[in-house]
Each structure stands twice: as structure tokens, then as C-alpha cells.
Amino acid sequence: MDAMVKQNLALLDAVEARMAPNLEKILFASIVDMLRQAESGFTAFQIPPEFRRPLINTISAIWWQAAEGQINLMADTFKEGFPTLTHKDDRQNEVARLVDAYASSYGSRRAAQILTTTEKQTQALIRGGMARGESAATVINSALESAPATAGLRSLLITRTESHAASQFAAFRLAQQSNIALNKIWNTTVDQQTRRLPENNFDHLIMNGQEVSLLRAFQVPTSAGGVERLQYPGDPSGSAGNVINCRCIQTFRRQE
């Protein structure tokens, strides 16, 4: 495995280890609150305001840490390409700029999707039990018992997806500023979960090792017989099935 791929994966694992536990606590409290709403007779659950802001702040912190790690990695790997990023303050300014750019392009939509999906999943816990004819008390108690596991799995999914997208966005945007011409390479993390046809709607296995010029989009094959264009793995402009929980990594090579 390429050294830069390993460093990228280590970066994502580090962000996950730092941020997922914090996110899990907030999600758990949010889910329990919504279940208590249901217990009181409310049917349209919403994450209460006291949890919405901490959730959004934690997601923003995931973006920051992922972008910061990626900028350090890029600037150290291609030193001659980024002479203005030799000092810590310069790098921090660049992190702030790229996180602002990411938030402006995708942030509000991503955060809203996370909040809405969490609300819908909590509603589903109740509706599923009701559909089976269980009593309200039984449904609520069962949902409360599963809340820790639900919050844990959801926090991992969110942290992995958001850190991946933000880090790859930062790398792509930073590469465009490089003083040296770079191509980009799609590196697939190959395991049993790797997206591939015909089992999945998108094929990431076939993407492994594909190299294109920096501004040319990768073309990911789809089950419909066409392709979906992504500028980098995890590109938020792509379909959910193509980017959520993706662990593929974009690396760069000097043009010959």
C-alpha cells in the first residue's frame, strides 16, 4: 500500500478516535430526548435546540481536524509545491480557508441531512414496533434499550463519512494551488465492504489505481451501465450510495 494512502487512512482513524465518542454522547442524548417526546404523546420528533448546536459544532470540528491533517500531509509530502505553508500559522490560516469553503459549498446541506436522518431513524424505531402491534410502552422501552447501540453506529458512520469527505476536499483544493503540476490517483481500500458490481450500485474496485489529470473527474461505473463523475473519493456532489462510508483515498503524482 502506498505510503500516502497509509497516512491518509491513519489520519481518518485518528479523527474517528477523537471525535466519534463526543458525537456518540450527543446523539445518544438526542435520541433519548426524542423517545421521551414519543412517550409523552408527540408523533413528530425533532432533535431539540439544546442538542442541535452541539451536533453541528461537533461535525464542524470533524471537518477542521480532517482538513488540518490533510494540509499537513500534503505540505510535508510536496514541500516544493507549497512554499507558503512552511509555518504553522500559515497552515492554520489555510485550514480555516478550506473549511470555510467546504462549509459554504456543502456544510449546511450535510448538517441538515445528518439531523433529518437521525430524526427519521428514531421515528422508525417507534413506527416499526407499532406496526408489529406492540404496546407504546413496550416500543419505547425497546427503543431506549437499543439507543446506545444506535448512537454508537450512527456516530461512527457520520464521523467516517464527514472526515473522509472533508479531507479529500482539502487535498483536492490544495493540489490546485501547488507550484508543481499534479495528477490524481484513486486508491481503493480493498476488503469485503468494497463497493463493486453487481453487488452494489457503484464499482470502486475497478477504480483502484486509476490516474487522471487534476481537474478531470473520476468516472465511477454504476449498475445502470453509466458512470457517476466524482472529483475525488467521497465527493459530496455524488450519490449517497457512492460516498457514504467510503474509505477510498485520493493521492497525487507529479506530472511527467
C-alpha positions as CSV (number, residue, x, y, z in Angstrom):
1,M,0.0,0.0,0.0
2,D,1.3,3.5,-1.0
3,A,2.7,5.4,2.0
4,M,0.5,8.4,1.4
5,V,-2.6,6.1,1.4
6,K,-1.5,4.7,4.7
7,Q,-1.0,8.2,6.1
8,N,-4.5,9.2,4.9
9,L,-6.1,6.2,6.5
10,A,-4.2,6.8,9.7
11,L,-5.4,10.4,9.7
12,L,-9.1,9.3,9.3
13,D,-8.7,6.7,12.0
14,A,-7.2,9.4,14.4
15,V,-10.1,11.8,13.7
16,E,-12.6,9.0,14.3
17,A,-11.0,8.0,17.6
18,R,-11.0,11.6,18.8
19,M,-14.4,12.7,17.6
20,A,-16.8,9.7,17.4
21,P,-17.1,9.4,21.2
22,N,-18.1,13.0,21.5
23,L,-20.6,12.7,18.7
24,E,-22.0,9.5,20.2
25,K,-22.8,11.2,23.5
26,I,-24.7,14.0,21.8
27,L,-26.6,11.6,19.5
28,F,-27.5,9.3,22.4
29,A,-28.9,12.3,24.4
30,S,-30.8,13.5,21.3
31,I,-32.3,10.0,20.6
32,V,-33.4,9.6,24.3
33,D,-35.0,13.0,24.3
34,M,-36.9,12.2,21.1
35,L,-38.1,8.9,22.6
36,R,-39.2,10.7,25.7
37,Q,-41.2,13.0,23.4
38,A,-42.9,10.0,21.9
39,E,-43.6,8.6,25.4
40,S,-45.4,11.9,26.1
41,G,-47.6,11.5,23.0
42,F,-45.7,13.6,20.4
43,T,-45.5,12.0,17.0
44,A,-43.3,14.5,15.1
45,F,-39.9,14.1,16.8
46,Q,-37.3,16.7,16.3
47,I,-33.8,17.0,17.8
48,P,-34.3,19.7,20.5
49,P,-32.4,23.0,20.1
50,E,-30.1,22.3,23.0
51,F,-28.6,19.3,21.1
52,R,-28.8,20.7,17.5
53,R,-26.0,23.3,18.0
54,P,-23.6,20.9,19.8
55,L,-24.2,18.4,17.0
56,I,-23.4,20.9,14.3
57,N,-20.3,22.2,16.2
58,T,-19.0,18.6,16.5
59,I,-19.5,18.0,12.8
60,S,-17.6,21.2,12.1
61,A,-14.8,20.1,14.4
62,I,-14.6,16.8,12.4
63,W,-14.2,18.9,9.2
64,W,-11.5,21.0,10.8
65,Q,-9.4,18.1,12.1
66,A,-9.7,16.2,8.8
67,A,-8.7,19.3,6.7
68,E,-5.8,20.2,9.1
69,G,-4.3,16.7,9.0
70,Q,-4.6,16.6,5.2
71,I,-2.9,20.0,4.7
72,N,0.0,19.0,6.9
73,L,0.3,15.7,5.0
74,M,0.2,17.5,1.6
75,A,2.6,20.3,2.6
76,D,5.1,17.8,4.0
77,T,4.9,15.4,1.0
78,F,5.2,18.1,-1.7
79,K,7.3,20.7,0.1
80,E,8.4,22.4,-3.1
81,G,4.8,22.7,-4.2
82,F,3.7,24.7,-1.2
83,P,6.4,27.2,-0.2
84,T,3.9,29.4,1.6
85,L,2.9,26.6,4.0
86,T,6.1,26.2,5.9
87,H,4.9,27.8,9.1
88,K,2.2,26.6,11.5
89,D,0.3,29.9,11.4
90,D,0.2,29.8,7.6
91,R,-1.2,26.2,7.7
92,Q,-3.8,27.2,10.2
93,N,-5.0,30.0,8.0
94,E,-5.2,27.6,5.1
95,V,-7.2,25.2,7.2
96,A,-9.7,28.0,8.1
97,R,-10.0,29.0,4.4
98,L,-10.6,25.4,3.2
99,V,-13.0,24.5,6.0
100,D,-15.0,27.7,5.2
101,A,-15.0,26.8,1.5
102,Y,-16.2,23.3,2.3
103,A,-18.9,24.6,4.7
104,S,-20.1,27.1,2.1
105,S,-20.3,24.5,-0.6
106,Y,-21.7,21.6,1.3
107,G,-21.9,22.3,5.0
108,S,-25.4,23.4,5.6
109,R,-26.8,20.6,3.4
110,R,-24.7,17.9,5.0
111,A,-25.6,19.1,8.6
112,A,-29.3,19.2,7.7
113,Q,-29.2,15.7,6.2
114,I,-27.5,14.4,9.3
115,L,-30.1,15.9,11.6
116,T,-33.0,14.9,9.5
117,T,-31.8,11.3,9.1
118,T,-31.2,11.0,12.8
119,E,-34.8,12.2,13.4
120,K,-36.2,9.8,10.8
121,Q,-34.3,6.8,12.2
122,T,-35.6,7.5,15.7
123,Q,-39.1,7.8,14.4
124,A,-38.6,4.4,12.6
125,L,-37.8,2.7,15.9
126,I,-41.2,3.7,17.1
127,R,-43.2,3.1,14.0
128,G,-41.7,-0.4,13.4
129,G,-42.8,-1.6,16.8
130,M,-46.2,-0.1,16.4
131,A,-46.6,-1.8,13.1
132,R,-45.9,-5.1,14.8
133,G,-48.8,-4.4,17.2
134,E,-46.7,-3.8,20.3
135,S,-47.8,-1.5,23.0
136,A,-46.5,2.0,23.2
137,A,-44.7,1.3,26.5
138,T,-43.1,-1.9,25.0
139,V,-41.9,0.0,21.9
140,I,-40.5,2.9,23.9
141,N,-38.6,0.6,26.3
142,S,-37.2,-1.4,23.4
143,A,-36.1,1.7,21.6
144,L,-34.5,3.1,24.8
145,E,-32.6,-0.2,25.2
146,S,-31.2,0.0,21.7
147,A,-30.4,3.7,21.8
148,P,-26.8,3.3,22.9
149,A,-26.0,0.9,20.0
150,T,-28.0,3.1,17.6
151,A,-26.0,6.2,18.7
152,G,-22.7,4.3,18.5
153,L,-23.2,3.0,15.0
154,R,-24.5,6.4,13.8
155,S,-21.6,8.3,15.3
156,L,-19.1,6.1,13.5
157,L,-20.9,6.4,10.2
158,I,-21.1,10.2,10.4
159,T,-17.5,10.6,11.6
160,R,-16.1,8.4,8.9
161,T,-18.1,9.9,6.1
162,E,-17.6,13.6,7.1
163,S,-13.9,13.3,7.9
164,H,-13.3,11.4,4.6
165,A,-15.2,14.0,2.5
166,A,-13.5,17.0,4.2
167,S,-10.0,15.6,4.0
168,Q,-10.3,14.6,0.3
169,F,-11.9,18.0,-0.5
170,A,-9.0,19.8,1.3
171,A,-6.4,17.7,-0.6
172,F,-8.1,18.4,-4.0
173,R,-8.4,22.1,-3.4
174,L,-4.9,22.4,-2.1
175,A,-3.4,20.4,-5.0
176,Q,-4.8,23.1,-7.3
177,Q,-2.6,25.7,-5.6
178,S,0.6,23.6,-6.0
179,N,3.6,25.1,-7.7
180,I,4.2,21.7,-9.3
181,A,1.7,20.0,-11.8
182,L,0.0,17.0,-10.2
183,N,-2.2,14.2,-11.4
184,K,-4.6,12.5,-9.0
185,I,-4.9,8.8,-8.4
186,W,-7.9,6.8,-7.0
187,N,-6.7,4.3,-4.4
188,T,-9.4,1.7,-3.3
189,T,-9.4,0.2,0.2
190,V,-10.0,-3.4,-0.9
191,D,-11.9,-5.6,1.5
192,Q,-15.3,-7.3,1.8
193,Q,-17.0,-4.0,2.1
194,T,-15.6,-2.5,-1.1
195,R,-18.3,-1.3,-3.5
196,R,-18.3,-3.5,-6.6
197,L,-20.7,-4.5,-9.4
198,P,-23.1,-6.3,-9.4
199,E,-23.4,-6.5,-5.7
200,N,-23.5,-2.7,-5.3
201,N,-24.8,0.2,-7.4
202,F,-21.2,1.6,-7.8
203,D,-17.9,0.0,-8.6
204,H,-14.9,1.2,-6.5
205,L,-12.9,-2.0,-7.0
206,I,-12.4,-1.2,-10.7
207,M,-11.4,2.4,-9.8
208,N,-8.3,1.2,-7.9
209,G,-5.1,2.8,-9.4
210,Q,-6.9,4.9,-12.0
211,E,-5.0,8.2,-12.7
212,V,-6.4,11.3,-14.3
213,S,-5.3,14.9,-14.6
214,L,-6.1,17.1,-11.6
215,L,-9.2,18.8,-12.9
216,R,-10.6,15.8,-14.7
217,A,-13.4,13.9,-12.8
218,F,-13.0,10.3,-12.0
219,Q,-15.7,8.2,-13.7
220,V,-17.2,5.6,-11.3
221,P,-19.2,2.8,-13.1
222,T,-22.8,2.4,-12.0
223,S,-25.2,-0.5,-12.0
224,A,-27.3,1.3,-14.6
225,G,-24.5,1.0,-17.1
226,G,-23.2,4.6,-17.0
227,V,-20.8,6.4,-14.8
228,E,-21.0,9.0,-12.0
229,R,-18.4,11.7,-12.0
230,L,-16.6,12.5,-8.8
231,Q,-13.7,14.9,-8.4
232,Y,-12.4,12.7,-5.6
233,P,-13.5,9.8,-3.4
234,G,-16.2,11.0,-1.0
235,D,-17.1,14.0,-3.2
236,P,-20.3,15.3,-1.6
237,S,-21.8,16.1,-5.0
238,G,-22.0,12.3,-5.6
239,S,-24.9,10.0,-4.7
240,A,-25.2,8.8,-1.1
241,G,-24.5,5.2,-2.2
242,N,-21.3,6.3,-3.8
243,V,-19.8,8.3,-1.0
244,I,-21.2,7.3,2.4
245,N,-18.7,5.4,4.5
246,C,-16.3,5.3,1.6
247,R,-12.6,4.6,2.5
248,C,-11.0,5.1,-0.9
249,I,-8.2,7.6,-0.9
250,Q,-7.0,10.2,-3.5
251,T,-3.3,10.6,-3.8
252,F,-1.2,12.7,-6.2
253,R,1.8,12.2,-8.5
254,R,3.9,14.8,-10.3
255,Q,3.1,15.0,-13.9
256,E,5.9,13.7,-16.2
